[in-house]
Amino acid sequence: MTMKIWMRNKSKTTKMMMVVMNI
């Protein structure tokens, strides 16, 4: 659930996390 907070806090960081999740 921390990812949701990151999404609201940092959009750029979320993009990086999304890429990692995709892999």
PDB file of N, CA, C and O in Angstrom:
ATOM      1  N   MET A   1       0.859  -1.222   0.000  1.00  0.00           N
ATOM      2  CA  MET A   1       0.000   0.000   0.000  1.00  0.00           C
ATOM      3  C   MET A   1       0.882   1.254   0.000  1.00  0.00           C
ATOM      4  O   MET A   1       0.391   2.367  -0.186  1.00  0.00           O
ATOM      5  N   THR A   2       2.154   1.062   0.205  1.00  0.00           N
ATOM      6  CA  THR A   2       3.036   2.255   0.212  1.00  0.00           C
ATOM      7  C   THR A   2       3.136   2.833  -1.197  1.00  0.00           C
ATOM      8  O   THR A   2       3.355   4.033  -1.367  1.00  0.00           O
ATOM      9  N   MET A   3       2.979   1.992  -2.184  1.00  0.00           N
ATOM     10  CA  MET A   3       3.083   2.486  -3.576  1.00  0.00           C
ATOM     11  C   MET A   3       2.035   3.565  -3.834  1.00  0.00           C
ATOM     12  O   MET A   3       2.290   4.531  -4.553  1.00  0.00           O
ATOM     13  N   LYS A   4       0.878   3.396  -3.251  1.00  0.00           N
ATOM     14  CA  LYS A   4      -0.190   4.398  -3.471  1.00  0.00           C
ATOM     15  C   LYS A   4       0.278   5.758  -2.929  1.00  0.00           C
ATOM     16  O   LYS A   4       0.074   6.795  -3.560  1.00  0.00           O
ATOM     17  N   ILE A   5       0.896   5.728  -1.774  1.00  0.00           N
ATOM     18  CA  ILE A   5       1.364   6.995  -1.177  1.00  0.00           C
ATOM     19  C   ILE A   5       2.462   7.593  -2.069  1.00  0.00           C
ATOM     20  O   ILE A   5       2.521   8.804  -2.286  1.00  0.00           O
ATOM     21  N   TRP A   6       3.309   6.724  -2.568  1.00  0.00           N
ATOM     22  CA  TRP A   6       4.395   7.210  -3.439  1.00  0.00           C
ATOM     23  C   TRP A   6       3.801   7.867  -4.678  1.00  0.00           C
ATOM     24  O   TRP A   6       4.283   8.899  -5.144  1.00  0.00           O
ATOM     25  N   MET A   7       2.769   7.265  -5.191  1.00  0.00           N
ATOM     26  CA  MET A   7       2.115   7.802  -6.406  1.00  0.00           C
ATOM     27  C   MET A   7       1.642   9.227  -6.137  1.00  0.00           C
ATOM     28  O   MET A   7       1.795  10.116  -6.974  1.00  0.00           O
ATOM     29  N   ARG A   8       1.066   9.426  -4.955  1.00  0.00           N
ATOM     30  CA  ARG A   8       0.532  10.768  -4.642  1.00  0.00           C
ATOM     31  C   ARG A   8       1.698  11.693  -4.293  1.00  0.00           C
ATOM     32  O   ARG A   8       1.656  12.889  -4.584  1.00  0.00           O
ATOM     33  N   ASN A   9       2.732  11.138  -3.673  1.00  0.00           N
ATOM     34  CA  ASN A   9       3.869  11.976  -3.259  1.00  0.00           C
ATOM     35  C   ASN A   9       4.801  12.273  -4.435  1.00  0.00           C
ATOM     36  O   ASN A   9       5.110  13.432  -4.711  1.00  0.00           O
ATOM     37  N   LYS A  10       5.238  11.238  -5.115  1.00  0.00           N
ATOM     38  CA  LYS A  10       6.173  11.473  -6.248  1.00  0.00           C
ATOM     39  C   LYS A  10       5.674  10.738  -7.491  1.00  0.00           C
ATOM     40  O   LYS A  10       5.562   9.512  -7.508  1.00  0.00           O
ATOM     41  N   SER A  11       5.385  11.498  -8.503  1.00  0.00           N
ATOM     42  CA  SER A  11       4.879  10.891  -9.752  1.00  0.00           C
ATOM     43  C   SER A  11       6.045  10.235 -10.496  1.00  0.00           C
ATOM     44  O   SER A  11       5.901   9.161 -11.080  1.00  0.00           O
ATOM     45  N   LYS A  12       7.196  10.899 -10.463  1.00  0.00           N
ATOM     46  CA  LYS A  12       8.360  10.354 -11.174  1.00  0.00           C
ATOM     47  C   LYS A  12       8.781   9.018 -10.543  1.00  0.00           C
ATOM     48  O   LYS A  12       9.061   8.051 -11.252  1.00  0.00           O
ATOM     49  N   THR A  13       8.822   8.977  -9.242  1.00  0.00           N
ATOM     50  CA  THR A  13       9.233   7.726  -8.563  1.00  0.00           C
ATOM     51  C   THR A  13       8.243   6.609  -8.915  1.00  0.00           C
ATOM     52  O   THR A  13       8.627   5.453  -9.095  1.00  0.00           O
ATOM     53  N   THR A  14       7.003   6.969  -9.005  1.00  0.00           N
ATOM     54  CA  THR A  14       5.977   5.959  -9.326  1.00  0.00           C
ATOM     55  C   THR A  14       6.238   5.385 -10.719  1.00  0.00           C
ATOM     56  O   THR A  14       6.074   4.187 -10.952  1.00  0.00           O
ATOM     57  N   LYS A  15       6.640   6.244 -11.621  1.00  0.00           N
ATOM     58  CA  LYS A  15       6.899   5.765 -13.002  1.00  0.00           C
ATOM     59  C   LYS A  15       8.020   4.732 -12.954  1.00  0.00           C
ATOM     60  O   LYS A  15       7.937   3.696 -13.614  1.00  0.00           O
ATOM     61  N   MET A  16       9.038   4.999 -12.198  1.00  0.00           N
ATOM     62  CA  MET A  16      10.171   4.062 -12.103  1.00  0.00           C
ATOM     63  C   MET A  16       9.678   2.741 -11.485  1.00  0.00           C
ATOM     64  O   MET A  16      10.043   1.656 -11.939  1.00  0.00           O
ATOM     65  N   MET A  17       8.866   2.853 -10.470  1.00  0.00           N
ATOM     66  CA  MET A  17       8.360   1.633  -9.784  1.00  0.00           C
ATOM     67  C   MET A  17       7.498   0.839 -10.771  1.00  0.00           C
ATOM     68  O   MET A  17       7.560  -0.390 -10.798  1.00  0.00           O
ATOM     69  N   MET A  18       6.716   1.520 -11.561  1.00  0.00           N
ATOM     70  CA  MET A  18       5.850   0.831 -12.533  1.00  0.00           C
ATOM     71  C   MET A  18       6.719   0.045 -13.507  1.00  0.00           C
ATOM     72  O   MET A  18       6.396  -1.085 -13.871  1.00  0.00           O
ATOM     73  N   VAL A  19       7.805   0.646 -13.917  1.00  0.00           N
ATOM     74  CA  VAL A  19       8.705  -0.037 -14.869  1.00  0.00           C
ATOM     75  C   VAL A  19       9.274  -1.290 -14.209  1.00  0.00           C
ATOM     76  O   VAL A  19       9.362  -2.347 -14.835  1.00  0.00           O
ATOM     77  N   VAL A  20       9.651  -1.164 -12.962  1.00  0.00           N
ATOM     78  CA  VAL A  20      10.220  -2.325 -12.247  1.00  0.00           C
ATOM     79  C   VAL A  20       9.152  -3.413 -12.119  1.00  0.00           C
ATOM     80  O   VAL A  20       9.450  -4.600 -12.253  1.00  0.00           O
ATOM     81  N   MET A  21       7.945  -3.017 -11.866  1.00  0.00           N
ATOM     82  CA  MET A  21       6.852  -4.000 -11.708  1.00  0.00           C
ATOM     83  C   MET A  21       6.583  -4.683 -13.054  1.00  0.00           C
ATOM     84  O   MET A  21       6.222  -5.858 -13.109  1.00  0.00           O
ATOM     85  N   ASN A  22       6.765  -3.932 -14.117  1.00  0.00           N
ATOM     86  CA  ASN A  22       6.524  -4.501 -15.452  1.00  0.00           C
ATOM     87  C   ASN A  22       7.516  -5.614 -15.744  1.00  0.00           C
ATOM     88  O   ASN A  22       7.169  -6.635 -16.338  1.00  0.00           O
ATOM     89  N   ILE A  23       8.725  -5.407 -15.327  1.00  0.00           N
ATOM     90  CA  ILE A  23       9.777  -6.407 -15.607  1.00  0.00           C
ATOM     91  C   ILE A  23       9.487  -7.703 -14.839  1.00  0.00           C
ATOM     92  O   ILE A  23      10.251  -8.664 -14.938  1.00  0.00           O
TER      93      ILE A  23
END
